[in-house]
Amino acid sequence: MKIHTIIFSNREIIRAAKFLRRSLSEVKFEELKDKSFELIRVVELLCEVCQKPLGAKEKFSREIQISSKEDYQNFLRRATVHDRVEVDFESGKIYLYDHDFPGDIHPECIEKL
């Protein structure tokens, strides 16, 4: 019998954790009903040239509870102003993603200019 040991890097663990999150558009009201969530605002800082992420800043916004269909509809309406919204049921968090162009460029992209 062979035993396989798999060692994951931090980047792979983060990537795997992102798969646990689901897009808000895929989540039904029944899944959110009577649950509390922390809203986390995530600003992804993008490269001015290639528009790929340089990094991200996360900040706790507030806590919400979805208890009625009206709460759910109001949240869906407010979520449309963000680039994307992901729900993590395991940690009880909703991530609100926005993009920002801080004027920074990847070192590899400087060579392309």
C-alpha positions as CSV (number, residue, x, y, z in Angstrom):
1,M,0.0,0.0,0.0
2,K,1.4,3.4,-1.0
3,I,0.8,6.5,1.1
4,H,0.9,9.8,-0.7
5,T,1.8,12.9,1.1
6,I,0.7,16.2,-0.5
7,I,2.2,19.4,0.7
8,F,0.4,22.6,-0.3
9,S,1.9,26.0,-0.5
10,N,0.1,29.0,1.0
11,R,-0.9,30.1,-2.4
12,E,-2.6,26.7,-3.1
13,I,-4.4,26.8,0.2
14,I,-5.8,30.3,-0.5
15,R,-6.8,29.2,-4.0
16,A,-8.6,26.1,-2.5
17,A,-10.3,28.3,0.1
18,K,-11.7,30.5,-2.7
19,F,-13.5,27.4,-4.1
20,L,-15.5,27.2,-0.9
21,R,-17.0,30.6,-1.7
22,R,-20.0,30.8,-4.0
23,S,-21.2,33.7,-6.1
24,L,-24.1,35.5,-4.6
25,S,-26.0,35.0,-7.9
26,E,-25.9,31.2,-7.3
27,V,-27.1,31.4,-3.7
28,K,-30.9,31.0,-3.0
29,F,-32.8,32.9,-0.3
30,E,-33.4,29.6,1.6
31,E,-29.7,29.2,2.1
32,L,-29.3,32.6,3.6
33,K,-32.5,32.7,5.6
34,D,-32.1,33.4,9.4
35,K,-28.3,33.5,9.2
36,S,-25.9,36.3,10.2
37,F,-22.9,37.2,8.0
38,E,-19.9,39.5,8.4
39,L,-19.6,41.8,5.3
40,I,-15.9,42.0,4.2
41,R,-14.9,44.7,1.7
42,V,-12.1,43.5,-0.5
43,V,-10.4,46.0,-2.8
44,E,-8.2,44.3,-5.4
45,L,-5.3,46.6,-6.5
46,L,-4.8,46.1,-10.2
47,C,-1.7,46.7,-12.4
48,E,-2.2,49.7,-14.7
49,V,-0.8,47.8,-17.7
50,C,-2.0,44.2,-17.6
51,Q,-5.0,44.8,-15.2
52,K,-4.0,41.7,-13.1
53,P,-4.0,41.8,-9.3
54,L,-1.0,43.3,-7.5
55,G,-2.6,42.6,-4.1
56,A,-5.8,43.1,-2.1
57,K,-7.0,44.9,1.0
58,E,-9.6,43.4,3.2
59,K,-11.7,45.4,5.7
60,F,-14.6,44.4,8.0
61,S,-17.6,46.4,7.1
62,R,-20.5,45.3,9.3
63,E,-22.7,42.4,10.2
64,I,-26.0,41.6,8.6
65,Q,-28.8,39.2,9.0
66,I,-31.1,37.9,6.3
67,S,-34.4,37.1,7.9
68,S,-37.0,37.8,5.2
69,K,-37.4,37.8,1.5
70,E,-37.4,41.6,1.5
71,D,-34.0,41.6,3.3
72,Y,-32.6,39.3,0.7
73,Q,-34.0,41.4,-2.2
74,N,-32.6,44.6,-0.7
75,F,-29.2,42.9,-0.3
76,L,-29.2,41.7,-3.9
77,R,-30.0,45.2,-5.0
78,R,-27.2,46.8,-3.0
79,A,-24.7,44.1,-4.1
80,T,-25.0,45.2,-7.7
81,V,-22.7,48.2,-7.1
82,H,-19.8,45.8,-6.5
83,D,-17.7,44.1,-9.1
84,R,-18.5,40.7,-7.6
85,V,-19.9,39.3,-4.3
86,E,-19.0,35.9,-2.9
87,V,-20.6,34.0,0.1
88,D,-18.6,31.8,2.4
89,F,-21.0,29.7,4.4
90,E,-18.3,28.0,6.4
91,S,-16.9,31.1,7.9
92,G,-20.1,33.1,7.9
93,K,-18.7,35.9,5.7
94,I,-19.8,37.7,2.5
95,Y,-17.0,39.2,0.5
96,L,-17.8,42.4,-1.5
97,Y,-15.1,42.8,-4.2
98,D,-14.1,46.1,-5.9
99,H,-11.2,47.0,-8.2
100,D,-8.8,49.9,-7.8
101,F,-6.0,51.1,-10.0
102,P,-3.4,52.6,-7.6
103,G,-1.0,53.6,-10.3
104,D,1.4,50.7,-9.6
105,I,2.8,48.4,-12.3
106,H,4.3,44.9,-12.2
107,P,8.0,44.9,-12.8
108,E,7.4,42.5,-15.8
109,C,4.9,45.0,-17.2
110,I,7.5,47.9,-17.1
111,E,9.6,46.0,-19.7
112,K,6.6,45.7,-22.0
113,L,6.2,49.5,-22.1
